[in-house]
Amino acid sequence: MHIAVAGNIGSGKTTLTRLLSEYYGWEPKYEDVDVNPYLSDFYNDMQRWSFNLQVYFLNKRLQGIVDIRNSQLDVIQDRTIYEDARIFAPNLHAMGLLSTRDFENYKSLFELMISLVKPPDLLIYLKASIPTLVYQINKRGREYESGIRVDYLEGLNSRYEEWFANYKDGKKLIINVDELKFEDNPQDMEKVIELIEKEIR
C-alpha cells in the first residue's frame, strides 16, 4: 500500500508521516529538504533558482515513487510528485518567478514522468489556513524558511484547494489542520486515524 501526504509548507506533512508510520508500521519516505542543494538559494532569489529547484524536486519525487513500487512495502510518503507540477511550478510561473519557456519545458517533463507511474492508493491532504502555516513554519525555525512571503503561501493554498477538488486519480481524504492538532493532541490523532481507517479498510 502506498499512502501519500500532501499539503502546503508548514501544514504538518512530516509530522503526520512520522506518526502514521509509528502507528501502522508503514515505511516512511520523507522529503529530504535538509540536503536539497537549491533550497536556500531559492528562498534568497526565487527567480534565479526556480527552474533548478523544480527539476531537482521532480527528479527526486520520481525516484521516490520508483523505490516505493520496487520495495513491495506499505509506505507512507511525505509530499507527492503531483504537488511540484500542479502547485509549486504554476504558482512560480504566475508570480513571474519562472519563465514561460522554463515552465513549458518543466510541464512536458512532468507529463512524461507521470505517464510511467501509478498514483498512491490514498492521498491525504492537510488543509491549513495561512496563520496556522506561518505559526508552524516559525515554530520549527528553519533558517532558509524565514523569508517565505505570505503571498507565496496564499498562492499555494489556492492552488492546493483547486487541485485537490479536481483530483480523480484515486482515493483522497482531507484533514483540517486548523481543527485537528494531531501533533499535540492524542485525541485529535485518534480522529485522524479513524478517518484513514474508513478509507483503507
Beta strands, then each sheet from edge to edge (+ up, - down):
strand 1: 2-7
strand 2: 27-29
strand 3: 75-78
strand 4: 122-127
strand 5: 171-176
sheet 1: 2+ 3+ 1+ 4+ 5+
end
